[in-house]
Amino acid sequence: MYLIPLINIQTETIASSASERYLLIYMIAVLVIVTSLVILFFVVFLKRKNRILQEQIMQKQAFEAEIAQAQTETQEQTLKNIGWELHDNIGQLLSFANMQLSILKMQVSEDVKPKFKDTTEALKDSLAEVRALSKTLNNEVVLNVGFEKSVSNELNRLKKMKFNSAELTITGDKVEFKNTKHEIILFRIIQEFLSNSVKYSRANNINIHLNYQPENLIITAKDDGIGFNVEEAEKGSGLINMKSRANLIHAQLEILSKPNHGVALFINYPLI
């Protein structure tokens, strides 16, 4: 009599326990699915956000590269025009002045002629300097002459003007530039450095070292001038211009200096 109700109670208890387990498993499964969906959504959101940010960065870099390229091309055209003006107009004027001086020299007495010597030599030197400078400002001439020869010519020109010594040393096996425009950009960076040395450094000696490695060209330029505080000069137009040109060709550029210890320029240009 009492066994049947007891069996029924036990059966109901077992059934209730099974239902609770199924319900618990179901709830856990739902929780896992919901959590997985939230995590998946969050991951997708982050990836999308990162992709958008990356695209924005790339667009900004592309825009800045286009601006830098346009500025560089404008500067090159300006330098080219100045080079033509120096060679054609200023060169002709100096040649004419030299010719007139020679004619005048023939018309004076012998005791006066020696006084024309210094002026004649100064005119000849000025004419040679103008012609040499005009060549360095013309990118077509630089390309025809070549990168190394252009650097050497620039050093020789400045040595006559300013420095006691201006030396170029080359080590390693020369590697041809894949993009000849990069030769112009590297030469302009070096030219900017040399120009600053002439104007500000009070240096007596300067040297440039080209170190050709299998995958990189390491350029080192140093002067023994008064130096400067790099942090104070970070916003100078010359330094900004050099760094902008270096970024354009994916080269690493660094300038080291401190007062009374000269200036050193380091460029790491990838050849490959």
C-alpha positions as CSV (number, residue, x, y, z in Angstrom):
1,M,0.0,0.0,0.0
2,Y,2.8,2.5,0.9
3,L,5.3,1.3,-1.8
4,I,3.3,2.8,-4.8
5,P,3.2,6.4,-3.5
6,L,6.8,6.1,-2.5
7,I,7.8,5.0,-6.0
8,N,5.7,7.8,-7.5
9,I,7.5,10.4,-5.3
10,Q,10.9,9.0,-6.3
11,T,10.0,9.0,-9.9
12,E,8.7,12.5,-9.8
13,T,11.9,13.6,-7.9
14,I,14.1,12.0,-10.6
15,A,12.1,13.6,-13.3
16,S,12.3,16.9,-11.6
17,S,16.0,16.6,-11.2
18,A,16.5,15.7,-14.9
19,S,14.3,18.6,-15.9
20,E,16.4,21.0,-13.8
21,R,19.6,19.6,-15.2
22,Y,18.3,20.0,-18.8
23,L,17.1,23.6,-17.9
24,L,20.5,24.4,-16.4
25,I,22.4,23.0,-19.4
26,Y,20.1,24.9,-21.7
27,M,20.7,28.1,-19.8
28,I,24.4,27.6,-19.8
29,A,24.3,26.9,-23.5
30,V,22.3,30.1,-24.1
31,L,24.8,32.0,-21.9
32,V,27.8,30.6,-23.8
33,I,26.2,31.4,-27.2
34,V,25.3,34.9,-26.1
35,T,28.7,35.5,-24.6
36,S,30.4,34.1,-27.8
37,L,28.2,36.4,-30.0
38,V,29.1,39.4,-27.8
39,I,32.8,38.6,-28.0
40,L,32.6,37.9,-31.7
41,F,30.8,41.2,-32.2
42,F,33.4,43.0,-30.2
43,V,36.3,41.4,-32.1
44,V,34.6,42.3,-35.4
45,F,34.0,45.8,-34.2
46,L,37.7,46.2,-33.1
47,K,38.9,44.8,-36.4
48,R,36.7,47.1,-38.4
49,K,37.7,50.1,-36.2
50,N,41.4,49.2,-36.6
51,R,41.0,48.8,-40.4
52,I,39.3,52.2,-40.7
53,L,42.0,53.8,-38.6
54,Q,44.7,52.1,-40.7
55,E,43.0,53.3,-43.9
56,Q,42.9,56.8,-42.5
57,I,46.6,56.7,-41.5
58,M,47.5,55.3,-45.0
59,Q,45.4,58.0,-46.7
60,K,47.1,60.7,-44.5
61,Q,50.5,59.3,-45.3
62,A,49.7,59.1,-49.0
63,F,48.4,62.7,-48.9
64,E,51.6,63.9,-47.1
65,A,53.7,62.0,-49.6
66,E,51.9,63.7,-52.5
67,I,52.4,67.1,-50.9
68,A,56.1,66.4,-50.2
69,Q,56.5,65.1,-53.8
70,A,54.8,68.2,-55.2
71,Q,57.0,70.5,-53.0
72,T,60.1,68.6,-54.1
73,E,59.2,68.9,-57.7
74,T,58.5,72.6,-57.4
75,Q,61.8,73.1,-55.6
76,E,63.6,71.2,-58.3
77,Q,62.0,73.3,-61.0
78,T,62.8,76.5,-59.1
79,L,66.5,75.4,-58.7
80,K,66.6,74.5,-62.3
81,N,65.3,77.9,-63.4
82,I,67.8,79.6,-61.1
83,G,70.6,77.5,-62.6
84,W,69.6,78.6,-66.1
85,E,69.5,82.3,-65.0
86,L,72.9,82.0,-63.4
87,H,74.4,80.3,-66.4
88,D,72.8,82.3,-69.1
89,N,72.2,85.8,-67.7
90,I,74.7,86.3,-64.9
91,G,77.3,84.3,-66.7
92,Q,77.0,86.4,-69.8
93,L,77.2,89.6,-67.8
94,L,80.3,88.5,-66.1
95,S,81.8,87.4,-69.4
96,F,80.9,90.8,-70.9
97,A,82.5,92.6,-67.9
98,N,85.6,90.5,-68.2
99,M,85.8,91.3,-71.9
100,Q,85.3,95.0,-71.3
101,L,88.0,95.0,-68.7
102,S,90.4,93.3,-71.1
103,I,89.7,95.9,-73.7
104,L,90.2,98.7,-71.1
105,K,93.5,97.1,-70.0
106,M,94.8,97.3,-73.5
107,Q,94.1,101.1,-73.6
108,V,96.0,102.1,-70.5
109,S,99.6,102.7,-69.9
110,E,101.9,99.9,-68.9
111,D,102.4,101.1,-65.3
112,V,98.6,100.9,-64.8
113,K,98.0,97.4,-66.3
114,P,99.2,95.5,-63.2
115,K,96.4,97.0,-61.2
116,F,93.9,95.2,-63.4
117,K,95.3,91.8,-62.4
118,D,93.3,91.2,-59.2
119,T,90.1,92.5,-60.7
120,T,90.5,90.2,-63.8
121,E,91.2,87.2,-61.6
122,A,88.2,88.0,-59.4
123,L,86.0,88.2,-62.4
124,K,87.3,84.9,-63.8
125,D,86.8,83.2,-60.4
126,S,83.3,84.6,-60.1
127,L,82.4,83.4,-63.6
128,A,83.8,79.9,-62.9
129,E,81.9,79.8,-59.6
130,V,78.6,80.9,-61.2
131,R,78.9,78.2,-63.9
132,A,79.8,75.5,-61.3
133,L,76.9,76.5,-59.1
134,S,74.4,76.6,-62.0
135,K,75.3,73.0,-62.8
136,T,74.6,71.8,-59.2
137,L,71.2,73.4,-59.3
138,N,70.1,71.6,-62.5
139,N,68.9,68.1,-61.7
140,E,69.5,67.0,-65.3
141,V,73.2,67.8,-65.0
142,V,73.4,66.0,-61.7
143,L,71.8,62.9,-63.3
144,N,74.2,63.1,-66.2
145,V,77.3,63.5,-64.0
146,G,76.2,61.0,-61.4
147,F,75.6,61.1,-57.7
148,E,79.2,60.5,-56.5
149,K,80.7,62.9,-58.9
150,S,78.1,65.6,-58.1
151,V,78.9,65.3,-54.4
152,S,82.7,65.5,-55.2
153,N,82.2,68.5,-57.4
154,E,80.2,70.3,-54.7
155,L,82.9,69.6,-52.2
156,N,85.6,70.9,-54.5
157,R,83.5,74.0,-55.2
158,L,83.1,74.7,-51.5
159,K,86.7,74.0,-50.7
160,K,87.7,76.9,-53.0
161,M,85.2,79.1,-51.3
162,K,85.3,78.3,-47.7
163,F,87.0,75.1,-46.3
164,N,90.6,74.1,-45.7
165,S,89.7,70.6,-46.6
166,A,86.5,69.0,-48.0
167,E,87.0,65.3,-48.6
168,L,84.8,62.5,-50.0
169,T,85.5,58.9,-49.2
170,I,83.7,55.9,-50.7
171,T,83.8,52.3,-49.3
172,G,82.0,49.1,-50.4
173,D,80.9,48.0,-53.8
174,K,78.9,50.6,-55.6
175,V,75.2,49.7,-56.1
176,E,73.2,51.5,-58.8
177,F,70.1,53.3,-57.8
178,K,66.9,51.7,-58.9
179,N,65.2,55.1,-59.0
180,T,67.4,57.8,-60.4
181,K,65.2,60.5,-58.8
182,H,66.4,59.3,-55.4
183,E,69.9,60.4,-56.4
184,I,68.7,63.9,-56.8
185,I,66.9,63.9,-53.4
186,L,70.0,62.5,-51.6
187,F,72.2,65.0,-53.3
188,R,69.9,67.9,-52.3
189,I,69.9,66.7,-48.7
190,I,73.7,66.7,-48.7
191,Q,73.7,70.1,-50.5
192,E,71.4,71.5,-47.8
193,F,73.8,70.2,-45.1
194,L,76.8,71.8,-46.9
195,S,75.0,75.0,-47.4
196,N,74.2,75.2,-43.6
197,S,77.8,74.5,-42.9
198,V,78.9,77.4,-45.1
199,K,76.5,79.8,-43.6
200,Y,76.5,78.9,-39.9
201,S,79.1,76.4,-38.8
202,R,82.4,78.4,-39.1
203,A,83.9,75.1,-39.9
204,N,87.4,74.7,-41.4
205,N,87.1,71.1,-42.5
206,I,84.3,68.9,-43.8
207,N,84.1,65.3,-44.9
208,I,81.5,63.0,-46.5
209,H,81.6,59.2,-46.4
210,L,79.5,57.0,-48.7
211,N,79.4,53.4,-47.4
212,Y,77.8,51.0,-49.9
213,Q,76.4,47.9,-48.2
214,P,74.5,45.1,-49.9
215,E,71.1,46.5,-49.1
216,N,71.8,50.1,-47.8
217,L,73.8,53.2,-48.5
218,I,75.0,54.8,-45.3
219,I,75.9,58.5,-45.8
220,T,77.8,60.3,-43.1
221,A,78.6,64.0,-43.4
222,K,80.6,65.9,-40.7
223,D,82.0,69.3,-40.1
224,D,84.2,70.7,-37.3
225,G,82.3,73.9,-36.7
226,I,80.7,75.5,-33.7
227,G,77.7,73.1,-33.7
228,F,74.3,73.9,-32.3
229,N,71.5,72.7,-30.0
230,V,69.6,70.1,-32.0
231,E,66.4,70.4,-29.9
232,E,66.3,74.2,-30.5
233,A,66.7,73.7,-34.2
234,E,64.2,71.0,-34.7
235,K,61.7,73.4,-36.3
236,G,64.1,75.1,-38.6
237,S,63.2,75.1,-42.2
238,G,66.5,73.5,-43.3
239,L,66.2,70.5,-41.0
240,I,62.5,70.0,-41.8
241,N,63.3,70.2,-45.5
242,M,66.0,67.5,-45.1
243,K,63.7,65.2,-43.1
244,S,60.9,65.7,-45.5
245,R,63.1,64.7,-48.5
246,A,64.4,61.7,-46.5
247,N,60.9,60.5,-45.7
248,L,60.0,60.7,-49.4
249,I,62.5,58.1,-50.3
250,H,62.0,56.0,-47.1
251,A,65.5,56.9,-45.8
252,Q,66.3,57.3,-42.1
253,L,67.9,60.7,-41.3
254,E,69.5,61.8,-38.1
255,I,71.5,64.9,-37.2
256,L,73.7,65.0,-34.1
257,S,75.3,68.1,-32.8
258,K,76.0,70.1,-29.7
259,P,77.7,73.5,-29.2
260,N,81.4,73.6,-30.0
261,H,81.4,70.0,-31.3
262,G,80.5,70.3,-34.9
263,V,77.6,68.7,-36.8
264,A,77.1,65.2,-38.1
265,L,74.5,64.0,-40.6
266,F,73.6,60.3,-40.9
267,I,71.4,58.9,-43.7
268,N,70.5,55.3,-44.1
269,Y,69.0,54.8,-47.6
270,P,67.6,51.4,-48.6
271,L,69.0,50.4,-52.0
272,I,66.6,47.4,-52.3
